[in-house]
Amino acid sequence: MYINSKESNDENIQSAKKILIFLEQDLSNFSKYKENINQEYIQNTHKLLEKIDTFYSSKDYDILEEIELFSDLSNIVSEIKEMAKFVFIDNQDKLSNYISLNKTIEKPNKISGLEYSHSTEHFTWKPNSSSNLYQLQFSLGTINEEMNWEEAFMGPVTMLHFVPETPGDYCFRVLGFNDSGLGVPSDVLELYFGRN
């Protein structure tokens, strides 16, 4: 949805500029994932940002042109963010560069429906409209005040195959993730894993 707000537009421009800086550093990673993400793609995005700057300095204000320009910019930024989820699925520091820019968005709501099937060895939980990614965390031992949570996985799925390497009692929880960071943890799921 387009919001005709100079403040919102300025935030979008700054977000796009930051993402372009990161993209130029990581271009080889993206080009392996998608061929058209190359230097020309970056140059065209810079030209779009220059066009926006020119638009705001112009005396002839056209609301339809503004909507079109920011729609194009939003599509580019969304594409880069979406690809980053897969390109840097195993590198959370890099991933955060791309999708942790907008601090005005509220953090994800609490995830519900966390379950585990021992027969299929899959965790499942309900999709959350406020989340772009999900992080499954585990802690060895039973529920206590000093639980040491570790990341098992982070990605855009709501079903995950995961079996701890060490047998024992475990606690699991899942958190949603969006542009403002990790949200409220789900209820804790306690499970025992024995030796195979």
VOLUMVO-504413 format. One record per residue (C-alpha): residue number from 1; x, y, z; residue in three letters. Coordinates in steps of 0.05 Angstrom, whole numbers, plus 5000, padded with zeros to 4 digits. Each point is the difference from the previous one (the first is absolute). Last residue first. Layout:
N
pos: NUM	u: X	v: Y	w: Z	code: ALA;
...
//
This chain:
196
pos: 196	u: 5378	v: 4121	w: 5355	code: ASN;
pos: 195	u: 5015	v: 5028	w: 5069	code: ARG;
pos: 194	u: 4943	v: 5035	w: 5036	code: GLY;
pos: 193	u: 4969	v: 5069	w: 4989	code: PHE;
pos: 192	u: 4954	v: 5028	w: 5054	code: TYR;
pos: 191	u: 4956	v: 5059	w: 4985	code: LEU;
pos: 190	u: 4975	v: 5063	w: 5035	code: GLU;
pos: 189	u: 4965	v: 5053	w: 4956	code: LEU;
pos: 188	u: 5005	v: 5071	w: 5026	code: VAL;
pos: 187	u: 4944	v: 5048	w: 4982	code: ASP;
pos: 186	u: 5019	v: 5043	w: 4941	code: SER;
pos: 185	u: 5052	v: 5055	w: 5006	code: PRO;
pos: 184	u: 4979	v: 5073	w: 4989	code: VAL;
pos: 183	u: 5033	v: 5033	w: 4940	code: GLY;
pos: 182	u: 5070	v: 5001	w: 4969	code: LEU;
pos: 181	u: 5021	v: 5062	w: 4962	code: GLY;
pos: 180	u: 4969	v: 5064	w: 4972	code: SER;
pos: 179	u: 5000	v: 4978	w: 4927	code: ASP;
pos: 178	u: 4966	v: 4935	w: 5017	code: ASN;
pos: 177	u: 5013	v: 4938	w: 5042	code: PHE;
pos: 176	u: 4953	v: 4951	w: 5034	code: GLY;
pos: 175	u: 5024	v: 4959	w: 5059	code: LEU;
pos: 174	u: 4997	v: 4925	w: 5012	code: VAL;
pos: 173	u: 5010	v: 4960	w: 5064	code: ARG;
pos: 172	u: 5032	v: 4935	w: 5020	code: PHE;
pos: 171	u: 5020	v: 4968	w: 5066	code: CYS;
pos: 170	u: 5042	v: 4937	w: 5002	code: TYR;
pos: 169	u: 5010	v: 4938	w: 5043	code: ASP;
pos: 168	u: 5055	v: 4953	w: 4977	code: GLY;
pos: 167	u: 5035	v: 4971	w: 4940	code: PRO;
pos: 166	u: 5055	v: 5041	w: 4966	code: THR;
pos: 165	u: 4996	v: 5015	w: 4925	code: GLU;
pos: 164	u: 4933	v: 5035	w: 5004	code: PRO;
pos: 163	u: 4949	v: 4980	w: 4946	code: VAL;
pos: 162	u: 4971	v: 5052	w: 4952	code: PHE;
pos: 161	u: 4955	v: 4997	w: 4939	code: HIS;
pos: 160	u: 4963	v: 5066	w: 4994	code: LEU;
pos: 159	u: 4930	v: 5024	w: 4983	code: MET;
pos: 158	u: 4980	v: 5073	w: 5003	code: THR;
pos: 157	u: 5051	v: 5024	w: 4949	code: VAL;
pos: 156	u: 5031	v: 5068	w: 4985	code: PRO;
pos: 155	u: 5067	v: 4986	w: 5035	code: GLY;
pos: 154	u: 5039	v: 4995	w: 5065	code: MET;
pos: 153	u: 5024	v: 4935	w: 5030	code: PHE;
pos: 152	u: 5024	v: 4968	w: 5064	code: ALA;
pos: 151	u: 5018	v: 5064	w: 5036	code: GLU;
pos: 150	u: 5022	v: 4991	w: 5072	code: GLU;
pos: 149	u: 4964	v: 5018	w: 5065	code: TRP;
pos: 148	u: 5037	v: 4991	w: 5065	code: ASN;
pos: 147	u: 4946	v: 4994	w: 5053	code: MET;
pos: 146	u: 5014	v: 5034	w: 5066	code: GLU;
pos: 145	u: 4930	v: 5005	w: 5030	code: GLU;
pos: 144	u: 4982	v: 4927	w: 4990	code: ASN;
pos: 143	u: 4964	v: 4955	w: 4951	code: ILE;
pos: 142	u: 5034	v: 4933	w: 4990	code: THR;
pos: 141	u: 5068	v: 4985	w: 4969	code: GLY;
pos: 140	u: 5035	v: 5018	w: 4935	code: LEU;
pos: 139	u: 4972	v: 5064	w: 4971	code: SER;
pos: 138	u: 4972	v: 5008	w: 4930	code: PHE;
pos: 137	u: 4982	v: 5057	w: 4952	code: GLN;
pos: 136	u: 4961	v: 5000	w: 4935	code: LEU;
pos: 135	u: 5003	v: 5067	w: 4965	code: GLN;
pos: 134	u: 4945	v: 5020	w: 4951	code: TYR;
pos: 133	u: 5003	v: 5048	w: 4942	code: LEU;
pos: 132	u: 4957	v: 5055	w: 4969	code: ASN;
pos: 131	u: 4954	v: 5005	w: 5061	code: SER;
pos: 130	u: 4939	v: 5045	w: 5013	code: SER;
pos: 129	u: 4953	v: 4953	w: 4963	code: SER;
pos: 128	u: 5019	v: 4941	w: 5044	code: ASN;
pos: 127	u: 4997	v: 4930	w: 4972	code: PRO;
pos: 126	u: 4982	v: 4945	w: 5050	code: LYS;
pos: 125	u: 5054	v: 4954	w: 5026	code: TRP;
pos: 124	u: 5032	v: 4935	w: 4979	code: THR;
pos: 123	u: 5061	v: 4960	w: 5024	code: PHE;
pos: 122	u: 5015	v: 4938	w: 4960	code: HIS;
pos: 121	u: 5031	v: 4934	w: 5021	code: GLU;
pos: 120	u: 4949	v: 4962	w: 4957	code: THR;
pos: 119	u: 4981	v: 4949	w: 5054	code: SER;
pos: 118	u: 5023	v: 5043	w: 5058	code: HIS;
pos: 117	u: 4951	v: 5055	w: 4978	code: SER;
pos: 116	u: 5013	v: 5067	w: 5033	code: TYR;
pos: 115	u: 4952	v: 5057	w: 5014	code: GLU;
pos: 114	u: 5001	v: 5076	w: 5005	code: LEU;
pos: 113	u: 4929	v: 5025	w: 4990	code: GLY;
pos: 112	u: 5010	v: 5074	w: 5015	code: SER;
pos: 111	u: 5052	v: 5053	w: 4984	code: ILE;
pos: 110	u: 4996	v: 5063	w: 5042	code: LYS;
pos: 109	u: 4993	v: 5063	w: 4958	code: ASN;
pos: 108	u: 5057	v: 5026	w: 4958	code: PRO;
pos: 107	u: 5035	v: 5066	w: 5018	code: LYS;
pos: 106	u: 4965	v: 5064	w: 4981	code: GLU;
pos: 105	u: 5026	v: 5037	w: 4939	code: ILE;
pos: 104	u: 5031	v: 5068	w: 5015	code: THR;
pos: 103	u: 5070	v: 4970	w: 5004	code: LYS;
pos: 102	u: 5006	v: 4990	w: 4925	code: ASN;
pos: 101	u: 5070	v: 4975	w: 4984	code: LEU;
pos: 100	u: 5004	v: 4929	w: 5025	code: SER;
pos: 99	u: 4988	v: 4964	w: 4934	code: ILE;
pos: 98	u: 5063	v: 5011	w: 4960	code: TYR;
pos: 97	u: 5056	v: 5008	w: 5050	code: ASN;
pos: 96	u: 4965	v: 4948	w: 5045	code: SER;
pos: 95	u: 5013	v: 4947	w: 4947	code: LEU;
pos: 94	u: 5074	v: 5013	w: 5001	code: LYS;
pos: 93	u: 5003	v: 4990	w: 5075	code: ASP;
pos: 92	u: 4954	v: 4939	w: 4995	code: GLN;
pos: 91	u: 5046	v: 4962	w: 4953	code: ASN;
pos: 90	u: 4971	v: 4931	w: 4986	code: ASP;
pos: 89	u: 4938	v: 5024	w: 4963	code: ILE;
pos: 88	u: 5042	v: 5053	w: 4967	code: PHE;
pos: 87	u: 4981	v: 4990	w: 4927	code: VAL;
pos: 86	u: 4931	v: 4973	w: 5019	code: PHE;
pos: 85	u: 4974	v: 5057	w: 5043	code: LYS;
pos: 84	u: 5043	v: 5048	w: 4959	code: ALA;
pos: 83	u: 4956	v: 4984	w: 4939	code: MET;
pos: 82	u: 4938	v: 5028	w: 5034	code: GLU;
pos: 81	u: 5037	v: 5063	w: 5023	code: LYS;
pos: 80	u: 5027	v: 5013	w: 4930	code: ILE;
pos: 79	u: 4931	v: 4991	w: 4968	code: GLU;
pos: 78	u: 4966	v: 5043	w: 5053	code: SER;
pos: 77	u: 5051	v: 5056	w: 4988	code: VAL;
pos: 76	u: 4988	v: 4997	w: 4925	code: ILE;
pos: 75	u: 4924	v: 4998	w: 5006	code: ASN;
pos: 74	u: 5001	v: 5059	w: 5049	code: SER;
pos: 73	u: 5042	v: 5042	w: 4953	code: LEU;
pos: 72	u: 4952	v: 4986	w: 4942	code: ASP;
pos: 71	u: 4940	v: 5017	w: 5044	code: SER;
pos: 70	u: 5036	v: 5062	w: 5024	code: PHE;
pos: 69	u: 5009	v: 5026	w: 4929	code: LEU;
pos: 68	u: 4929	v: 4982	w: 4979	code: GLU;
pos: 67	u: 4967	v: 5033	w: 5060	code: ILE;
pos: 66	u: 5042	v: 5063	w: 4989	code: GLU;
pos: 65	u: 4982	v: 5002	w: 4927	code: GLU;
pos: 64	u: 4926	v: 4995	w: 5018	code: LEU;
pos: 63	u: 5008	v: 5057	w: 5051	code: ILE;
pos: 62	u: 5031	v: 5046	w: 4949	code: ASP;
pos: 61	u: 5035	v: 5062	w: 5028	code: TYR;
pos: 60	u: 5028	v: 5047	w: 4947	code: ASP;
pos: 59	u: 5050	v: 5043	w: 5039	code: LYS;
pos: 58	u: 5054	v: 4947	w: 4996	code: SER;
pos: 57	u: 5048	v: 4989	w: 5057	code: SER;
pos: 56	u: 4959	v: 4941	w: 5025	code: TYR;
pos: 55	u: 4999	v: 4967	w: 4931	code: PHE;
pos: 54	u: 5075	v: 5010	w: 4992	code: THR;
pos: 53	u: 5013	v: 4962	w: 5064	code: ASP;
pos: 52	u: 4952	v: 4945	w: 4977	code: ILE;
pos: 51	u: 5036	v: 4996	w: 4933	code: LYS;
pos: 50	u: 5066	v: 4993	w: 5037	code: GLU;
pos: 49	u: 4971	v: 4942	w: 5039	code: LEU;
pos: 48	u: 4977	v: 4968	w: 4935	code: LEU;
pos: 47	u: 5069	v: 5010	w: 4970	code: LYS;
pos: 46	u: 5031	v: 4965	w: 5061	code: HIS;
pos: 45	u: 4953	v: 4942	w: 4989	code: THR;
pos: 44	u: 5021	v: 4996	w: 4927	code: ASN;
pos: 43	u: 5073	v: 4999	w: 5021	code: GLN;
pos: 42	u: 4988	v: 4944	w: 5050	code: ILE;
pos: 41	u: 4965	v: 4957	w: 4947	code: TYR;
pos: 40	u: 5056	v: 5016	w: 4951	code: GLU;
pos: 39	u: 5050	v: 4974	w: 5051	code: GLN;
pos: 38	u: 4964	v: 4934	w: 5005	code: ASN;
pos: 37	u: 4937	v: 4969	w: 5027	code: ILE;
pos: 36	u: 4975	v: 4974	w: 4932	code: ASN;
pos: 35	u: 5031	v: 4931	w: 5011	code: GLU;
pos: 34	u: 4965	v: 4981	w: 5064	code: LYS;
pos: 33	u: 5029	v: 4958	w: 5056	code: TYR;
pos: 32	u: 5072	v: 5002	w: 4977	code: LYS;
pos: 31	u: 4991	v: 5074	w: 4984	code: SER;
pos: 30	u: 4978	v: 5011	w: 5073	code: PHE;
pos: 29	u: 5063	v: 4972	w: 5031	code: ASN;
pos: 28	u: 5045	v: 5037	w: 4949	code: SER;
pos: 27	u: 4965	v: 5066	w: 5016	code: LEU;
pos: 26	u: 5014	v: 4998	w: 5074	code: ASP;
pos: 25	u: 5038	v: 5066	w: 5009	code: GLN;
pos: 24	u: 4958	v: 5035	w: 4947	code: GLU;
pos: 23	u: 4937	v: 4972	w: 5033	code: LEU;
pos: 22	u: 5019	v: 5028	w: 5068	code: PHE;
pos: 21	u: 5008	v: 5070	w: 4972	code: ILE;
pos: 20	u: 4936	v: 4991	w: 4960	code: LEU;
pos: 19	u: 4962	v: 4979	w: 5063	code: ILE;
pos: 18	u: 5022	v: 5063	w: 5035	code: LYS;
pos: 17	u: 4976	v: 5044	w: 4943	code: LYS;
pos: 16	u: 4933	v: 4963	w: 4997	code: ALA;
pos: 15	u: 4988	v: 5010	w: 5074	code: SER;
pos: 14	u: 5017	v: 5074	w: 4995	code: GLN;
pos: 13	u: 4951	v: 5008	w: 4942	code: ILE;
pos: 12	u: 4945	v: 4961	w: 5036	code: ASN;
pos: 11	u: 5009	v: 5042	w: 5063	code: GLU;
pos: 10	u: 4996	v: 5064	w: 4959	code: ASP;
pos: 9	u: 4936	v: 4974	w: 4968	code: ASN;
pos: 8	u: 4968	v: 4986	w: 5068	code: SER;
pos: 7	u: 5018	v: 5070	w: 5024	code: GLU;
pos: 6	u: 4974	v: 5032	w: 4936	code: LYS;
pos: 5	u: 4935	v: 4962	w: 5009	code: SER;
pos: 4	u: 4954	v: 4977	w: 4944	code: ASN;
pos: 3	u: 4992	v: 4929	w: 5025	code: ILE;
pos: 2	u: 4999	v: 4947	w: 4945	code: TYR;
pos: 1	u: 4974	v: 4931	w: 5019	code: MET;
//
